[in-house]
Amino acid sequence: MEKMIDSKRLGFTLIELLLTLGILSILMSVIIGAINPGKRIGAARDAVRKNDLGALARAVEAYWTSHGASFPGTANVTYDSIHCSGTNPSNADGSGWIEANLTAEMKTIPIDPLNNGYFFYRYKYDPNLVKFKLAAQVEADFKAAGDDGGSDPTAYETGTGKADIEFQ
């Protein structure tokens, strides 16, 4: 005896398809919310910022040692990576965003991964305190910014005067 195939029941009903799409969209929104790609990208840029400022702090300290206890740049002037007297802010020859020849200490001066009106690097030294400070706004790692010992809880700060020197 042959089985008869019900020709009316070969596909899915519209209700079944809508229910499946609804469940998939809920799962996708939960997964994307858990991953939060914007925060992950911001955290990666914050890691670059922390790394860059650490390398730059070591270069400033090396400059101090090799230049008879003087800091690079002009005293009490805030330098930032979005303003530069030369054509390339990464130049370490004095035409970059820090106006001092740092070529003996590093090949290029790092700039912020975004380097725009809000995210940029800052540097300043105070000859009276004999201290310097480097800072960068953070996107995601506010714990590191708050725990770094500096005066700004929204910026990663490093240097010998991170709690004492204020930027204008």
PyMOL CGO cylinders between C-alpha atoms (Angstrom):
from pymol import cmd
from pymol.cgo import CYLINDER

trace = [
    CYLINDER, 0.00, 0.00, 0.00, 1.39, 3.37, -1.01, 0.3, 1, 1, 1, 1, 1, 1,
    CYLINDER, 1.39, 3.37, -1.01, 1.51, 6.27, 1.37, 0.3, 1, 1, 1, 1, 1, 1,
    CYLINDER, 1.51, 6.27, 1.37, -0.27, 9.39, 0.27, 0.3, 1, 1, 1, 1, 1, 1,
    CYLINDER, -0.27, 9.39, 0.27, 1.59, 12.68, 0.68, 0.3, 1, 1, 1, 1, 1, 1,
    CYLINDER, 1.59, 12.68, 0.68, -0.52, 15.54, 1.90, 0.3, 1, 1, 1, 1, 1, 1,
    CYLINDER, -0.52, 15.54, 1.90, 0.28, 18.26, -0.64, 0.3, 1, 1, 1, 1, 1, 1,
    CYLINDER, 0.28, 18.26, -0.64, -1.07, 20.92, 1.67, 0.3, 1, 1, 1, 1, 1, 1,
    CYLINDER, -1.07, 20.92, 1.67, 1.65, 20.27, 4.34, 0.3, 1, 1, 1, 1, 1, 1,
    CYLINDER, 1.65, 20.27, 4.34, 4.93, 20.48, 2.38, 0.3, 1, 1, 1, 1, 1, 1,
    CYLINDER, 4.93, 20.48, 2.38, 6.26, 23.84, 3.74, 0.3, 1, 1, 1, 1, 1, 1,
    CYLINDER, 6.26, 23.84, 3.74, 6.28, 25.95, 6.85, 0.3, 1, 1, 1, 1, 1, 1,
    CYLINDER, 6.28, 25.95, 6.85, 3.40, 28.11, 7.83, 0.3, 1, 1, 1, 1, 1, 1,
    CYLINDER, 3.40, 28.11, 7.83, 3.75, 31.86, 8.05, 0.3, 1, 1, 1, 1, 1, 1,
    CYLINDER, 3.75, 31.86, 8.05, 3.34, 31.69, 11.84, 0.3, 1, 1, 1, 1, 1, 1,
    CYLINDER, 3.34, 31.69, 11.84, 6.20, 29.17, 12.14, 0.3, 1, 1, 1, 1, 1, 1,
    CYLINDER, 6.20, 29.17, 12.14, 8.50, 31.36, 10.03, 0.3, 1, 1, 1, 1, 1, 1,
    CYLINDER, 8.50, 31.36, 10.03, 7.66, 34.52, 11.99, 0.3, 1, 1, 1, 1, 1, 1,
    CYLINDER, 7.66, 34.52, 11.99, 8.17, 32.72, 15.29, 0.3, 1, 1, 1, 1, 1, 1,
    CYLINDER, 8.17, 32.72, 15.29, 11.58, 31.41, 14.16, 0.3, 1, 1, 1, 1, 1, 1,
    CYLINDER, 11.58, 31.41, 14.16, 12.68, 34.87, 12.95, 0.3, 1, 1, 1, 1, 1, 1,
    CYLINDER, 12.68, 34.87, 12.95, 11.52, 36.42, 16.22, 0.3, 1, 1, 1, 1, 1, 1,
    CYLINDER, 11.52, 36.42, 16.22, 13.53, 33.94, 18.29, 0.3, 1, 1, 1, 1, 1, 1,
    CYLINDER, 13.53, 33.94, 18.29, 16.62, 34.46, 16.12, 0.3, 1, 1, 1, 1, 1, 1,
    CYLINDER, 16.62, 34.46, 16.12, 16.40, 38.24, 16.39, 0.3, 1, 1, 1, 1, 1, 1,
    CYLINDER, 16.40, 38.24, 16.39, 16.12, 38.04, 20.19, 0.3, 1, 1, 1, 1, 1, 1,
    CYLINDER, 16.12, 38.04, 20.19, 19.16, 35.74, 20.34, 0.3, 1, 1, 1, 1, 1, 1,
    CYLINDER, 19.16, 35.74, 20.34, 21.19, 38.03, 18.06, 0.3, 1, 1, 1, 1, 1, 1,
    CYLINDER, 21.19, 38.03, 18.06, 20.39, 41.12, 20.13, 0.3, 1, 1, 1, 1, 1, 1,
    CYLINDER, 20.39, 41.12, 20.13, 21.43, 39.33, 23.33, 0.3, 1, 1, 1, 1, 1, 1,
    CYLINDER, 21.43, 39.33, 23.33, 24.69, 38.13, 21.75, 0.3, 1, 1, 1, 1, 1, 1,
    CYLINDER, 24.69, 38.13, 21.75, 25.57, 41.53, 20.30, 0.3, 1, 1, 1, 1, 1, 1,
    CYLINDER, 25.57, 41.53, 20.30, 24.71, 43.19, 23.60, 0.3, 1, 1, 1, 1, 1, 1,
    CYLINDER, 24.71, 43.19, 23.60, 26.98, 40.78, 25.46, 0.3, 1, 1, 1, 1, 1, 1,
    CYLINDER, 26.98, 40.78, 25.46, 29.88, 41.25, 23.06, 0.3, 1, 1, 1, 1, 1, 1,
    CYLINDER, 29.88, 41.25, 23.06, 29.49, 45.07, 22.81, 0.3, 1, 1, 1, 1, 1, 1,
    CYLINDER, 29.49, 45.07, 22.81, 31.89, 45.63, 19.91, 0.3, 1, 1, 1, 1, 1, 1,
    CYLINDER, 31.89, 45.63, 19.91, 32.09, 49.39, 20.49, 0.3, 1, 1, 1, 1, 1, 1,
    CYLINDER, 32.09, 49.39, 20.49, 33.39, 48.90, 24.02, 0.3, 1, 1, 1, 1, 1, 1,
    CYLINDER, 33.39, 48.90, 24.02, 35.86, 46.22, 22.86, 0.3, 1, 1, 1, 1, 1, 1,
    CYLINDER, 35.86, 46.22, 22.86, 37.28, 48.53, 20.17, 0.3, 1, 1, 1, 1, 1, 1,
    CYLINDER, 37.28, 48.53, 20.17, 37.51, 51.39, 22.69, 0.3, 1, 1, 1, 1, 1, 1,
    CYLINDER, 37.51, 51.39, 22.69, 39.30, 49.12, 25.16, 0.3, 1, 1, 1, 1, 1, 1,
    CYLINDER, 39.30, 49.12, 25.16, 41.80, 48.13, 22.46, 0.3, 1, 1, 1, 1, 1, 1,
    CYLINDER, 41.80, 48.13, 22.46, 42.50, 51.79, 21.68, 0.3, 1, 1, 1, 1, 1, 1,
    CYLINDER, 42.50, 51.79, 21.68, 42.90, 52.46, 25.42, 0.3, 1, 1, 1, 1, 1, 1,
    CYLINDER, 42.90, 52.46, 25.42, 45.54, 49.72, 25.57, 0.3, 1, 1, 1, 1, 1, 1,
    CYLINDER, 45.54, 49.72, 25.57, 47.40, 51.44, 22.72, 0.3, 1, 1, 1, 1, 1, 1,
    CYLINDER, 47.40, 51.44, 22.72, 47.15, 54.77, 24.56, 0.3, 1, 1, 1, 1, 1, 1,
    CYLINDER, 47.15, 54.77, 24.56, 48.53, 53.28, 27.78, 0.3, 1, 1, 1, 1, 1, 1,
    CYLINDER, 48.53, 53.28, 27.78, 51.37, 51.63, 25.87, 0.3, 1, 1, 1, 1, 1, 1,
    CYLINDER, 51.37, 51.63, 25.87, 52.20, 54.80, 23.90, 0.3, 1, 1, 1, 1, 1, 1,
    CYLINDER, 52.20, 54.80, 23.90, 52.26, 57.03, 26.98, 0.3, 1, 1, 1, 1, 1, 1,
    CYLINDER, 52.26, 57.03, 26.98, 54.46, 54.53, 28.81, 0.3, 1, 1, 1, 1, 1, 1,
    CYLINDER, 54.46, 54.53, 28.81, 56.98, 54.55, 25.94, 0.3, 1, 1, 1, 1, 1, 1,
    CYLINDER, 56.98, 54.55, 25.94, 56.83, 58.32, 25.71, 0.3, 1, 1, 1, 1, 1, 1,
    CYLINDER, 56.83, 58.32, 25.71, 57.38, 58.67, 29.48, 0.3, 1, 1, 1, 1, 1, 1,
    CYLINDER, 57.38, 58.67, 29.48, 60.48, 56.48, 29.21, 0.3, 1, 1, 1, 1, 1, 1,
    CYLINDER, 60.48, 56.48, 29.21, 61.71, 58.67, 26.32, 0.3, 1, 1, 1, 1, 1, 1,
    CYLINDER, 61.71, 58.67, 26.32, 61.17, 61.87, 28.36, 0.3, 1, 1, 1, 1, 1, 1,
    CYLINDER, 61.17, 61.87, 28.36, 63.09, 60.33, 31.27, 0.3, 1, 1, 1, 1, 1, 1,
    CYLINDER, 63.09, 60.33, 31.27, 65.92, 59.30, 28.93, 0.3, 1, 1, 1, 1, 1, 1,
    CYLINDER, 65.92, 59.30, 28.93, 65.96, 62.83, 27.48, 0.3, 1, 1, 1, 1, 1, 1,
    CYLINDER, 65.96, 62.83, 27.48, 66.19, 64.22, 31.03, 0.3, 1, 1, 1, 1, 1, 1,
    CYLINDER, 66.19, 64.22, 31.03, 69.18, 62.02, 31.75, 0.3, 1, 1, 1, 1, 1, 1,
    CYLINDER, 69.18, 62.02, 31.75, 71.04, 62.68, 28.50, 0.3, 1, 1, 1, 1, 1, 1,
    CYLINDER, 71.04, 62.68, 28.50, 70.37, 66.46, 28.36, 0.3, 1, 1, 1, 1, 1, 1,
    CYLINDER, 70.37, 66.46, 28.36, 71.71, 67.56, 31.72, 0.3, 1, 1, 1, 1, 1, 1,
    CYLINDER, 71.71, 67.56, 31.72, 68.51, 67.35, 33.79, 0.3, 1, 1, 1, 1, 1, 1,
    CYLINDER, 68.51, 67.35, 33.79, 66.27, 69.28, 31.40, 0.3, 1, 1, 1, 1, 1, 1,
    CYLINDER, 66.27, 69.28, 31.40, 62.92, 68.25, 29.97, 0.3, 1, 1, 1, 1, 1, 1,
    CYLINDER, 62.92, 68.25, 29.97, 62.00, 68.38, 26.28, 0.3, 1, 1, 1, 1, 1, 1,
    CYLINDER, 62.00, 68.38, 26.28, 59.98, 71.41, 25.16, 0.3, 1, 1, 1, 1, 1, 1,
    CYLINDER, 59.98, 71.41, 25.16, 59.21, 74.74, 26.79, 0.3, 1, 1, 1, 1, 1, 1,
    CYLINDER, 59.21, 74.74, 26.79, 58.43, 75.00, 30.51, 0.3, 1, 1, 1, 1, 1, 1,
    CYLINDER, 58.43, 75.00, 30.51, 54.77, 75.18, 31.56, 0.3, 1, 1, 1, 1, 1, 1,
    CYLINDER, 54.77, 75.18, 31.56, 53.52, 74.87, 27.96, 0.3, 1, 1, 1, 1, 1, 1,
    CYLINDER, 53.52, 74.87, 27.96, 50.89, 72.22, 27.30, 0.3, 1, 1, 1, 1, 1, 1,
    CYLINDER, 50.89, 72.22, 27.30, 51.72, 70.31, 24.13, 0.3, 1, 1, 1, 1, 1, 1,
    CYLINDER, 51.72, 70.31, 24.13, 49.06, 68.15, 22.50, 0.3, 1, 1, 1, 1, 1, 1,
    CYLINDER, 49.06, 68.15, 22.50, 49.09, 65.74, 19.58, 0.3, 1, 1, 1, 1, 1, 1,
    CYLINDER, 49.09, 65.74, 19.58, 46.42, 67.57, 17.57, 0.3, 1, 1, 1, 1, 1, 1,
    CYLINDER, 46.42, 67.57, 17.57, 48.48, 70.77, 17.34, 0.3, 1, 1, 1, 1, 1, 1,
    CYLINDER, 48.48, 70.77, 17.34, 51.84, 70.66, 15.62, 0.3, 1, 1, 1, 1, 1, 1,
    CYLINDER, 51.84, 70.66, 15.62, 54.17, 73.30, 14.20, 0.3, 1, 1, 1, 1, 1, 1,
    CYLINDER, 54.17, 73.30, 14.20, 55.40, 70.92, 11.48, 0.3, 1, 1, 1, 1, 1, 1,
    CYLINDER, 55.40, 70.92, 11.48, 53.61, 68.82, 8.89, 0.3, 1, 1, 1, 1, 1, 1,
    CYLINDER, 53.61, 68.82, 8.89, 53.70, 65.52, 10.78, 0.3, 1, 1, 1, 1, 1, 1,
    CYLINDER, 53.70, 65.52, 10.78, 52.85, 65.35, 14.51, 0.3, 1, 1, 1, 1, 1, 1,
    CYLINDER, 52.85, 65.35, 14.51, 54.81, 62.08, 14.83, 0.3, 1, 1, 1, 1, 1, 1,
    CYLINDER, 54.81, 62.08, 14.83, 58.13, 63.67, 13.90, 0.3, 1, 1, 1, 1, 1, 1,
    CYLINDER, 58.13, 63.67, 13.90, 60.66, 63.25, 16.72, 0.3, 1, 1, 1, 1, 1, 1,
    CYLINDER, 60.66, 63.25, 16.72, 63.07, 65.84, 15.28, 0.3, 1, 1, 1, 1, 1, 1,
    CYLINDER, 63.07, 65.84, 15.28, 61.45, 68.83, 16.99, 0.3, 1, 1, 1, 1, 1, 1,
    CYLINDER, 61.45, 68.83, 16.99, 58.84, 69.47, 14.30, 0.3, 1, 1, 1, 1, 1, 1,
    CYLINDER, 58.84, 69.47, 14.30, 56.34, 67.03, 15.82, 0.3, 1, 1, 1, 1, 1, 1,
    CYLINDER, 56.34, 67.03, 15.82, 53.75, 67.70, 18.49, 0.3, 1, 1, 1, 1, 1, 1,
    CYLINDER, 53.75, 67.70, 18.49, 56.46, 67.91, 21.17, 0.3, 1, 1, 1, 1, 1, 1,
    CYLINDER, 56.46, 67.91, 21.17, 58.81, 70.66, 20.02, 0.3, 1, 1, 1, 1, 1, 1,
    CYLINDER, 58.81, 70.66, 20.02, 62.06, 69.00, 21.06, 0.3, 1, 1, 1, 1, 1, 1,
    CYLINDER, 62.06, 69.00, 21.06, 64.49, 66.69, 19.32, 0.3, 1, 1, 1, 1, 1, 1,
    CYLINDER, 64.49, 66.69, 19.32, 63.71, 63.23, 20.72, 0.3, 1, 1, 1, 1, 1, 1,
    CYLINDER, 63.71, 63.23, 20.72, 65.35, 61.25, 17.89, 0.3, 1, 1, 1, 1, 1, 1,
    CYLINDER, 65.35, 61.25, 17.89, 67.95, 59.78, 20.28, 0.3, 1, 1, 1, 1, 1, 1,
    CYLINDER, 67.95, 59.78, 20.28, 65.14, 58.46, 22.50, 0.3, 1, 1, 1, 1, 1, 1,
    CYLINDER, 65.14, 58.46, 22.50, 62.57, 57.28, 19.92, 0.3, 1, 1, 1, 1, 1, 1,
    CYLINDER, 62.57, 57.28, 19.92, 62.07, 57.13, 16.14, 0.3, 1, 1, 1, 1, 1, 1,
    CYLINDER, 62.07, 57.13, 16.14, 58.63, 58.74, 16.14, 0.3, 1, 1, 1, 1, 1, 1,
    CYLINDER, 58.63, 58.74, 16.14, 56.45, 60.39, 18.76, 0.3, 1, 1, 1, 1, 1, 1,
    CYLINDER, 56.45, 60.39, 18.76, 53.23, 58.41, 19.19, 0.3, 1, 1, 1, 1, 1, 1,
    CYLINDER, 53.23, 58.41, 19.19, 49.87, 60.04, 18.52, 0.3, 1, 1, 1, 1, 1, 1,
    CYLINDER, 49.87, 60.04, 18.52, 46.45, 58.98, 19.77, 0.3, 1, 1, 1, 1, 1, 1,
    CYLINDER, 46.45, 58.98, 19.77, 44.71, 56.28, 17.66, 0.3, 1, 1, 1, 1, 1, 1,
    CYLINDER, 44.71, 56.28, 17.66, 41.83, 58.72, 16.99, 0.3, 1, 1, 1, 1, 1, 1,
    CYLINDER, 41.83, 58.72, 16.99, 43.74, 62.00, 17.45, 0.3, 1, 1, 1, 1, 1, 1,
    CYLINDER, 43.74, 62.00, 17.45, 40.69, 64.23, 17.15, 0.3, 1, 1, 1, 1, 1, 1,
    CYLINDER, 40.69, 64.23, 17.15, 39.20, 67.07, 19.22, 0.3, 1, 1, 1, 1, 1, 1,
    CYLINDER, 39.20, 67.07, 19.22, 38.52, 64.84, 22.24, 0.3, 1, 1, 1, 1, 1, 1,
    CYLINDER, 38.52, 64.84, 22.24, 41.01, 61.97, 22.07, 0.3, 1, 1, 1, 1, 1, 1,
    CYLINDER, 41.01, 61.97, 22.07, 44.61, 63.19, 21.91, 0.3, 1, 1, 1, 1, 1, 1,
    CYLINDER, 44.61, 63.19, 21.91, 47.86, 63.05, 23.91, 0.3, 1, 1, 1, 1, 1, 1,
    CYLINDER, 47.86, 63.05, 23.91, 49.06, 65.89, 26.16, 0.3, 1, 1, 1, 1, 1, 1,
    CYLINDER, 49.06, 65.89, 26.16, 52.47, 66.67, 27.66, 0.3, 1, 1, 1, 1, 1, 1,
    CYLINDER, 52.47, 66.67, 27.66, 53.65, 69.36, 30.06, 0.3, 1, 1, 1, 1, 1, 1,
    CYLINDER, 53.65, 69.36, 30.06, 56.51, 69.87, 32.47, 0.3, 1, 1, 1, 1, 1, 1,
    CYLINDER, 56.51, 69.87, 32.47, 56.94, 72.21, 35.40, 0.3, 1, 1, 1, 1, 1, 1,
    CYLINDER, 56.94, 72.21, 35.40, 60.56, 73.28, 36.10, 0.3, 1, 1, 1, 1, 1, 1,
    CYLINDER, 60.56, 73.28, 36.10, 59.70, 74.43, 39.64, 0.3, 1, 1, 1, 1, 1, 1,
    CYLINDER, 59.70, 74.43, 39.64, 58.34, 71.00, 40.57, 0.3, 1, 1, 1, 1, 1, 1,
    CYLINDER, 58.34, 71.00, 40.57, 60.93, 69.27, 38.35, 0.3, 1, 1, 1, 1, 1, 1,
    CYLINDER, 60.93, 69.27, 38.35, 58.17, 66.97, 37.14, 0.3, 1, 1, 1, 1, 1, 1,
    CYLINDER, 58.17, 66.97, 37.14, 56.36, 66.13, 33.90, 0.3, 1, 1, 1, 1, 1, 1,
    CYLINDER, 56.36, 66.13, 33.90, 52.97, 64.73, 33.00, 0.3, 1, 1, 1, 1, 1, 1,
    CYLINDER, 52.97, 64.73, 33.00, 51.54, 62.87, 30.00, 0.3, 1, 1, 1, 1, 1, 1,
    CYLINDER, 51.54, 62.87, 30.00, 47.81, 62.20, 29.60, 0.3, 1, 1, 1, 1, 1, 1,
    CYLINDER, 47.81, 62.20, 29.60, 45.19, 60.78, 27.23, 0.3, 1, 1, 1, 1, 1, 1,
    CYLINDER, 45.19, 60.78, 27.23, 41.40, 60.54, 27.55, 0.3, 1, 1, 1, 1, 1, 1,
    CYLINDER, 41.40, 60.54, 27.55, 40.12, 56.96, 27.77, 0.3, 1, 1, 1, 1, 1, 1,
    CYLINDER, 40.12, 56.96, 27.77, 37.16, 55.43, 25.95, 0.3, 1, 1, 1, 1, 1, 1,
    CYLINDER, 37.16, 55.43, 25.95, 36.44, 52.32, 27.99, 0.3, 1, 1, 1, 1, 1, 1,
    CYLINDER, 36.44, 52.32, 27.99, 39.09, 51.59, 30.63, 0.3, 1, 1, 1, 1, 1, 1,
    CYLINDER, 39.09, 51.59, 30.63, 37.90, 54.05, 33.28, 0.3, 1, 1, 1, 1, 1, 1,
    CYLINDER, 37.90, 54.05, 33.28, 39.15, 51.79, 36.07, 0.3, 1, 1, 1, 1, 1, 1,
    CYLINDER, 39.15, 51.79, 36.07, 42.77, 52.21, 34.91, 0.3, 1, 1, 1, 1, 1, 1,
    CYLINDER, 42.77, 52.21, 34.91, 42.20, 55.95, 34.51, 0.3, 1, 1, 1, 1, 1, 1,
    CYLINDER, 42.20, 55.95, 34.51, 40.82, 56.24, 38.03, 0.3, 1, 1, 1, 1, 1, 1,
    CYLINDER, 40.82, 56.24, 38.03, 43.53, 54.06, 39.58, 0.3, 1, 1, 1, 1, 1, 1,
    CYLINDER, 43.53, 54.06, 39.58, 46.58, 55.66, 37.90, 0.3, 1, 1, 1, 1, 1, 1,
    CYLINDER, 46.58, 55.66, 37.90, 47.22, 58.19, 40.67, 0.3, 1, 1, 1, 1, 1, 1,
    CYLINDER, 47.22, 58.19, 40.67, 46.54, 61.19, 38.45, 0.3, 1, 1, 1, 1, 1, 1,
    CYLINDER, 46.54, 61.19, 38.45, 44.13, 64.06, 38.97, 0.3, 1, 1, 1, 1, 1, 1,
    CYLINDER, 44.13, 64.06, 38.97, 41.70, 63.29, 36.10, 0.3, 1, 1, 1, 1, 1, 1,
    CYLINDER, 41.70, 63.29, 36.10, 39.51, 60.18, 36.54, 0.3, 1, 1, 1, 1, 1, 1,
    CYLINDER, 39.51, 60.18, 36.54, 38.63, 60.13, 32.81, 0.3, 1, 1, 1, 1, 1, 1,
    CYLINDER, 38.63, 60.13, 32.81, 42.20, 60.24, 31.53, 0.3, 1, 1, 1, 1, 1, 1,
    CYLINDER, 42.20, 60.24, 31.53, 45.10, 57.85, 31.70, 0.3, 1, 1, 1, 1, 1, 1,
    CYLINDER, 45.10, 57.85, 31.70, 48.00, 59.84, 33.20, 0.3, 1, 1, 1, 1, 1, 1,
    CYLINDER, 48.00, 59.84, 33.20, 51.66, 59.01, 33.63, 0.3, 1, 1, 1, 1, 1, 1,
    CYLINDER, 51.66, 59.01, 33.63, 54.88, 60.81, 34.46, 0.3, 1, 1, 1, 1, 1, 1,
    CYLINDER, 54.88, 60.81, 34.46, 56.47, 62.10, 37.63, 0.3, 1, 1, 1, 1, 1, 1,
    CYLINDER, 56.47, 62.10, 37.63, 53.90, 64.87, 38.14, 0.3, 1, 1, 1, 1, 1, 1,
    CYLINDER, 53.90, 64.87, 38.14, 50.65, 63.17, 37.20, 0.3, 1, 1, 1, 1, 1, 1,
    CYLINDER, 50.65, 63.17, 37.20, 48.89, 64.35, 40.37, 0.3, 1, 1, 1, 1, 1, 1,
    CYLINDER, 48.89, 64.35, 40.37, 50.64, 67.75, 40.60, 0.3, 1, 1, 1, 1, 1, 1,
    CYLINDER, 50.64, 67.75, 40.60, 50.55, 69.24, 37.08, 0.3, 1, 1, 1, 1, 1, 1,
    CYLINDER, 50.55, 69.24, 37.08, 47.31, 70.54, 35.53, 0.3, 1, 1, 1, 1, 1, 1,
    CYLINDER, 47.31, 70.54, 35.53, 46.73, 71.17, 31.83, 0.3, 1, 1, 1, 1, 1, 1,
    CYLINDER, 46.73, 71.17, 31.83, 45.20, 74.45, 30.64, 0.3, 1, 1, 1, 1, 1, 1,
]
cmd.load_cgo(trace, "trace")
